[in-house]
């Protein structure tokens, strides 16, 4: 399982991007399904990597920065859209 973590993570990220594109073109429901599956795949790799911190130290730090950036983007979008 651990030798396929990078591939699973990449597929999850690609599925999130495809879901966003499908959400804008084909419909929100189909896009949401792809985004949720992509997030679940990505979170699964994050959890597995966090259990072996020393081996995946750099990846874990990058994942933490990505999560903080996403949280900031969500809060910024939320507060700016309230008019």
C-alpha positions in Angstrom: 0.0 0.0 0.0 2.7 2.5 0.9 4.4 2.2 -2.4 1.3 3.4 -4.2 0.7 6.4 -1.9 2.0 9.0 -4.4 -0.2 7.6 -7.2 -3.3 7.6 -5.0 -2.6 11.1 -3.9 -2.1 12.3 -7.5 -5.4 10.6 -8.6 -7.2 12.3 -5.7 -5.9 15.7 -6.6 -6.8 15.2 -10.3 -10.3 14.1 -9.3 -10.8 17.2 -7.3 -9.8 19.4 -10.3 -12.0 17.4 -12.6 -14.9 17.7 -10.2 -14.5 21.5 -10.1 -14.5 21.6 -13.9 -17.5 19.3 -14.1 -19.3 21.3 -11.5 -19.1 24.4 -13.7 -19.9 22.6 -17.0 -22.0 19.5 -16.5 -23.7 20.2 -13.2 -23.0 20.6 -9.5 -24.1 17.1 -8.5 -21.6 15.3 -10.7 -18.9 17.7 -9.9 -19.5 17.3 -6.1 -19.2 13.5 -6.4 -15.8 13.8 -8.1 -14.6 16.4 -5.5 -15.7 14.3 -2.6 -14.0 11.1 -3.9 -10.9 13.1 -4.6 -10.8 14.6 -1.1 -11.4 11.2 0.5 -8.4 9.7 -1.5 -6.2 12.6 -0.6 -7.2 12.6 3.1 -6.5 8.8 3.2 -2.9 9.3 2.0 -2.5 12.2 4.5 -3.6 10.0 7.4 -1.3 7.1 6.3 1.7 9.4 5.9 1.1 11.1 9.2 1.4 7.8 11.0 5.0 7.5 9.8 6.2 11.1 10.4 9.9 10.5 10.0 9.6 8.8 6.7 7.2 11.4 5.2 8.3 14.5 7.1 8.5 16.8 4.1 5.2 15.5 2.6 3.5 16.1 5.9 4.8 19.6 6.2 3.6 20.4 2.7 0.2 18.8 3.4 -0.2 21.0 6.6 0.6 24.1 4.5 -1.9 23.1 1.8 -4.6 22.6 4.5 -3.9 25.9 6.1 -4.1 27.6 2.7 -7.4 25.9 1.9 -8.8 26.9 5.3 -7.8 30.5 4.8 -9.3 30.5 1.3 -12.6 29.1 2.6 -12.8 31.7 5.4 -11.8 34.5 3.0 -14.4 33.5 0.5 -17.0 33.1 3.2 -16.5 36.5 4.8 -16.1 38.3 1.5 -19.3 36.9 0.1 -21.4 38.1 3.0 -22.8 41.5 1.9 
